Amino acid sequence: MSQINIVDNKPALLIDVTIDNKASKILVVSDLHVGSKYWSQNNGIALDWYHVTTEIEKELRDIVISNKVDSIVLLGDIKNNVYKVVKDDWNLIPKFLHALSAICKVYLIPGNHDSKIGLITPESIHLMGVKGMVLGDILLTHGHTFPSELRSNIHKIIMGHLHPTFFRENSILNGQKIWIFLKVKKDVIFPSTKGSLDIVMLPSYNKYVYGNHRIRNRRLNSPILKKILRKECIEKCLVVSIDGTILGNENLLGDVFNSSL
């Protein structure tokens, strides 16, 4: 079995899991989008990506040390360019990944932006398949692929990809990153099974990457989300701010994903 907790005031997740009678603590973060020019250009921000990756590496190091973390799982979209490896990727990502691997074990699950990521992944990194990895009773996946029925024995899915963001005009939280915790009917994802399935949607860890109204219509680009985003599939939902404040339930999902429920 496993226990999941969010890191205080950070879009990062801690998992306590026991595998083969050995307890482990895992840190999970998602969607770094190193080298992203879309968000910075559209918001008039000039970013020093060397500074950004160094800052992220230091933050993750502090979390690892303070929480006695055994492994880090990167849930995809480490780089931003979808189709190729560009100069910024070569200059920034290998050094960043190597620095993380000096702290503890690092597992990298490729996202839809991570084509050819193997070219710039150091040997010290455990590069997984795009379908994700199973850790105890949890499937960790980026979220752009659909789980195989062979994974039907899991009880939780932890995914990134969607950059969940709170949208409500005249709210001080408008445009802020959020967590989404769902309990859904398991047969929606795994038709041969019954019972419930917990799903956790992580915000982007990169503080310069966030949602806005101009890109909201792209948010249903997830086969998992398309399956579960119906009221009859959802048994329970919590929408939570980065600082842990509960903002609402499934009634907010239509605004978050710009879709009717």
C-alpha positions in Angstrom: 0.0 0.0 0.0 1.0 3.6 -0.4 0.4 7.0 1.2 0.5 10.3 -0.8 1.1 13.8 0.5 1.7 17.1 -1.2 4.8 19.1 -0.4 4.0 22.3 1.5 3.5 25.2 -0.9 5.2 23.3 -3.8 3.6 21.6 -6.8 5.4 18.4 -5.8 4.2 15.1 -4.4 5.7 12.7 -1.8 4.8 9.0 -1.9 5.5 6.6 1.0 5.4 3.1 -0.4 6.5 -0.4 0.8 7.7 -2.8 -1.9 9.0 -6.2 -1.0 8.9 -5.2 2.7 11.2 -2.2 2.1 9.9 1.3 2.8 10.7 4.0 0.3 9.9 7.7 -0.1 9.5 9.0 -3.6 9.3 12.6 -4.8 7.2 13.2 -7.9 7.3 16.4 -10.1 6.0 17.1 -13.6 6.1 19.3 -16.6 9.3 21.4 -16.2 9.2 22.4 -19.9 12.8 23.6 -19.9 13.4 26.0 -22.7 9.7 27.0 -23.1 9.3 30.1 -25.1 5.5 30.0 -25.5 4.6 31.0 -22.0 7.5 33.5 -21.6 6.9 35.2 -25.0 3.2 35.5 -24.4 3.7 37.1 -21.0 6.6 39.4 -22.0 9.1 37.6 -19.8 12.8 37.1 -20.7 14.0 34.0 -18.9 17.5 32.9 -18.1 16.9 29.1 -18.4 20.3 28.3 -16.8 19.1 30.2 -13.7 15.7 28.5 -13.8 17.1 25.0 -14.0 19.6 25.7 -11.2 16.8 27.1 -9.1 14.6 24.0 -9.6 17.6 21.7 -8.9 18.3 23.5 -5.6 14.6 23.3 -4.6 14.4 19.6 -5.4 17.6 19.0 -3.5 16.2 20.7 -0.4 13.0 18.7 -0.6 15.0 15.4 -1.0 17.2 16.2 2.0 14.5 17.5 4.3 12.2 14.6 3.6 14.8 11.9 3.4 13.7 11.0 -0.2 15.0 7.8 -1.8 14.1 8.5 -5.5 12.7 11.3 -7.7 10.2 10.5 -10.5 10.0 13.1 -13.3 6.6 12.8 -14.9 7.4 14.0 -18.3 7.7 17.1 -20.4 11.2 17.8 -19.2 12.0 19.7 -22.4 9.6 21.9 -24.3 10.3 21.5 -28.0 8.0 18.7 -29.1 9.6 17.3 -32.2 13.4 17.7 -31.8 16.2 18.3 -29.4 17.3 22.0 -29.7 20.4 23.8 -28.5 18.9 24.8 -25.2 18.1 21.2 -24.5 21.7 20.1 -25.1 23.0 23.0 -23.0 20.6 22.6 -20.0 19.0 19.2 -19.6 21.9 16.8 -19.3 23.6 19.0 -16.7 20.3 19.3 -14.8 19.6 15.6 -14.9 23.1 14.7 -13.8 22.9 17.1 -10.9 19.6 15.4 -9.8 21.1 11.9 -10.1 23.9 13.0 -7.7 21.2 13.5 -5.0 19.3 10.2 -5.3 17.9 7.8 -7.9 16.1 9.5 -10.7 13.4 8.0 -13.0 12.3 9.8 -16.1 8.9 9.0 -17.7 8.8 10.7 -21.2 5.9 13.1 -22.0 4.6 14.2 -25.3 7.2 17.0 -25.4 10.1 14.6 -24.8 10.7 13.1 -28.2 14.4 12.0 -28.6 14.9 12.7 -24.9 17.2 9.6 -24.8 19.8 11.6 -26.7 20.4 13.9 -23.8 19.6 11.6 -20.9 22.7 10.7 -18.8 23.3 7.0 -18.1 22.7 7.7 -14.4 19.0 8.4 -15.1 16.5 5.5 -15.3 14.7 6.2 -18.5 11.2 4.6 -18.5 8.7 3.9 -21.3 6.0 6.4 -22.3 3.3 4.2 -20.7 4.8 5.0 -17.3 5.9 2.8 -14.4 4.2 1.0 -11.6 5.3 1.6 -8.0 3.4 -0.6 -5.5 -0.3 0.0 -6.2 0.4 3.2 -8.2 0.7 3.9 -11.9 2.9 6.9 -12.5 2.4 8.3 -16.0 2.7 11.6 -17.9 -0.9 11.4 -19.0 -0.8 11.6 -22.8 -1.2 7.8 -23.2 -3.9 5.5 -22.1 -3.1 2.7 -19.5 -3.0 -0.9 -20.6 -5.5 -3.3 -19.2 -2.4 -5.1 -17.9 -2.2 -2.4 -15.3 -5.7 -3.0 -13.9 -4.4 -4.2 -10.6 -3.3 -0.7 -9.6 -5.4 1.5 -7.3 -4.0 4.9 -8.1 -2.9 6.9 -11.1 -0.6 9.9 -10.7 -0.3 12.0 -13.8 0.9 15.4 -15.1 0.4 16.8 -18.6 -2.7 18.9 -18.0 -1.2 21.9 -16.0 -4.4 22.2 -13.9 -5.2 25.9 -13.3 -8.0 27.7 -11.4 -10.1 30.0 -13.6 -12.5 32.4 -12.0 -12.7 36.0 -12.8 -12.5 38.5 -9.9 -10.9 35.8 -7.8 -7.4 36.4 -6.3 -6.7 32.7 -7.3 -7.6 33.3 -11.0 -4.8 31.8 -13.1 -3.2 30.0 -10.2 -2.0 26.4 -10.2 -4.1 23.7 -8.5 -4.1 20.1 -7.5 -6.9 17.8 -8.6 -7.7 14.7 -6.6 -10.3 12.3 -8.0 -12.0 9.1 -7.1 -13.6 7.5 -10.2 -15.2 4.3 -11.2 -12.4 2.0 -12.1 -14.1 0.3 -15.0 -14.0 3.6 -16.9 -10.3 3.1 -17.3 -10.1 -0.7 -16.9 -13.3 -2.2 -18.2 -12.6 -5.7 -16.8 -12.5 -4.4 -13.2 -14.9 -3.0 -10.6 -14.4 -0.7 -7.6 -12.8 2.7 -7.4 -9.6 4.3 -8.7 -7.8 7.4 -7.3 -6.3 9.8 -9.7 -4.0 12.7 -8.8 -3.3 15.5 -11.4 -0.1 17.4 -10.7 0.5 21.0 -11.5 3.5 22.0 -13.5 6.6 22.3 -11.2 8.0 25.2 -13.3 6.7 28.4 -11.7 7.0 30.2 -15.1 4.6 27.6 -16.8 0.9 28.0 -16.0 -2.4 28.0 -17.7 -4.3 30.9 -19.2 -7.5 31.5 -21.1 -5.7 31.4 -24.5 -4.6 27.8 -24.1 -7.5 26.3 -22.2 -9.1 24.6 -25.2 -6.0 22.4 -25.5 -6.5 20.8 -22.1 -8.6 17.8 -23.2 -5.5 16.5 -24.9 -5.5 13.5 -22.5 -7.2 10.1 -23.2 -7.6 9.5 -19.4 -9.3 12.9 -18.9 -11.7 12.3 -21.8 -12.8 9.1 -20.2 -13.4 10.4 -16.7 -14.7 13.9 -17.3 -18.3 12.9 -16.8 -20.3 13.3 -13.6 -21.5 9.7 -13.6 -17.8 8.5 -13.6 -16.7 10.7 -10.7 -17.4 9.5 -7.2 -15.4 12.2 -5.3 -13.3 15.2 -6.3 -11.2 17.8 -4.4 -9.7 20.8 -6.1 -6.9 22.1 -3.9 -4.6 25.2 -4.1 -0.8 24.9 -3.9 -0.9 25.9 -0.3 -3.4 23.1 0.5 -6.6 25.1 0.6 -9.7 23.1 -0.6 -11.3 25.2 -3.3 -14.2 23.0 -4.3 -15.3 19.7 -5.8 -16.3 18.3 -9.2 -18.5 21.4 -9.9 -15.3 23.3 -10.6 -13.9 20.9 -13.2 -15.9 22.4 -16.0 -14.2 25.7 -15.5 -10.8 24.2 -15.0 -10.9 22.2 -18.2 -13.3 24.4 -20.2 -15.6 21.5 -20.7 -19.2 20.7 -19.7 -19.9 18.0 -17.2 
